[in-house]
Amino acid sequence: MAAPAPRTDTAPALERDDLNPNVLRAQYAVRGPLVDRAQALEAQGRKIVYCNIGNPQALGQKPITFLRQLLALLEHPALLDEPDAARRFPADVLARARDVLRRHPPGTGAYSQSAGLAFVREAVAKFVERRDGIPADPRRVILTDGASRGIQMVLLALLRSSATGYLCPVPQYPLYSATIALIGGRRVDYALDERRGWQLTEPELERAVAAARREGTEPAAIVVINPGNPTGAVLSPETIAMVVRFAARHRLAILADEVYQENVYAPGKRFVSFARTLHDLSEERVPLFSFHSVSKGYLGECGHRGGYLEHRNVPDDVAQELVKLQSISLCSGLPGQLAVHAMVAPPKPGDESHATWAAEREAILGALREKAEILGRAMRGIPGLHCDTPEGAMYAFVRIELPDTPGVADAERDTAYCLALLEETGVCVVPGSGFGQEPGTLHFRTTFLPPKEQIEDFARRLGEFHRRYVAALGRAGA
Ligand SMILES: Cc1ncc(COP(=O)(O)O)c(C=O)c1O
């Protein structure tokens, strides 16, 4: 290999090639070149509909009043002493804010313990107990800046060497591929079965783990996203139990990404947690890390960066190392921690704010259910596009049929399609190659977060666009 050219005195002291090669390798598709182009078009005055990212409030979803009133009081406690406080805020919100400030007198401007405020971790444990009907231990909860930071922390903690492998679904949410690249681990892909509603199958998991071991990879963990991003699929209880048994057989930890647990729409489907399944199977060997977030569900509070991880079957000295990792960044953001508190301990029936909270929650989840159906129906009506109605989450992963263009890579083909779609319709979606897809297939991921009328309009324009695009490719190939 040729030696790098010597630096001249005028060259910048830091060039791209000086960076950590893992940083250069990491890719994050949902904010990639398509979004750059969308922003450039927007700067020229084009109206862009951002369907590339699950960011509900950026697409018009209103915050839940209870959460924002509570945070307003906690950020500015002087409001509590204003003469008209009782008129401006519901009694339960005022009482909650006073209670929080009694438990953490310095308020949002002070660090908390590294693992997060003790009373919030207790509320998380009670939430898990209510949700699953199983015991939960607040000492096994860490509050994190969104689910992302918890996931990154666990992936990092499990990395024993550059041969450490993590089983990840294909398609997957790129936080996983990017973080594994950043920390210098290995991704071990297992394919979700598109023909069977993107379910996860045991033979495929066995194939993936055997292939990894053959090439010297040492699998440490399996990542499962349920409900799925980008697939929108909801896993059956049997599949979850199968994954737990598989993990036990191969001595793997489970990272259960359950940030979309409130987002289940398909009739007859329900969210079943890995924690509950572990409990039902009396499984005490498999380490489980479950993640949840205020960013999704009905809150959509992505900007507040609140989340938590709950672990089970993890020895105390390992748990302490996780807290140490968290302590290196001191603690997660306090407004995010308090948003988690509002998520896991919402108003109770009888509280003054309960009716509004319940109505807002139902309106948001009901609208998402309706929009999932509208999108699924519309996609099925477009010849050359394939997609079932999403069962959950906030996305559809749509398969695109295009005429063959020999010699052109899949990633180039789906990116070209999405760019052309953006230029023609102003809708920004993400190419399937950013999530991984079966070779020879092409997809894009879209959210169904925009208002209903925009989704209907998008589907109509997408149909026309697809016909024109296919015809143009046909002419080019003729
Ligand atoms: C599957 C999945 N996991 C984790 C996250 C990260 O969420 P947070 O905002 O809590 O970091 C997302 C965000 O879109 C996601 O889709």
The ligand as a MOL file (V3000), in Angstrom:
LIG
                    3D

  0  0  0     0  0            999 V3000
M  V30 BEGIN CTAB
M  V30 COUNTS 16 16 0 0 0
M  V30 BEGIN ATOM
M  V30 1 C -37.0830 0.6140 16.8950 0
M  V30 2 C -36.5950 1.8660 17.5250 0
M  V30 3 N -35.8360 1.7810 18.6160 0
M  V30 4 C -35.3560 2.8810 19.2190 0
M  V30 5 C -35.6240 4.1310 18.7190 0
M  V30 6 C -35.0200 5.3120 19.4010 0
M  V30 7 O -35.9460 6.0660 20.0760 0
M  V30 8 P -35.5600 7.1780 21.1340 0
M  V30 9 O -36.1000 8.4500 20.5960 0
M  V30 10 O -36.2480 6.7320 22.3740 0
M  V30 11 O -34.0910 7.1930 21.2930 0
M  V30 12 C -36.4080 4.2810 17.5770 0
M  V30 13 C -36.6730 5.5970 16.9900 0
M  V30 14 O -37.2490 5.7510 15.9450 0
M  V30 15 C -36.9140 3.1080 16.9690 0
M  V30 16 O -37.6680 3.1670 15.8770 0
M  V30 END ATOM
M  V30 BEGIN BOND
M  V30 1 1 1 2
M  V30 2 1 2 3
M  V30 3 2 2 15
M  V30 4 2 3 4
M  V30 5 1 4 5
M  V30 6 1 5 6
M  V30 7 2 5 12
M  V30 8 1 6 7
M  V30 9 1 7 8
M  V30 10 2 8 9
M  V30 11 1 8 10
M  V30 12 1 8 11
M  V30 13 1 12 13
M  V30 14 1 12 15
M  V30 15 2 13 14
M  V30 16 1 15 16
M  V30 END BOND
M  V30 END CTAB
M  END
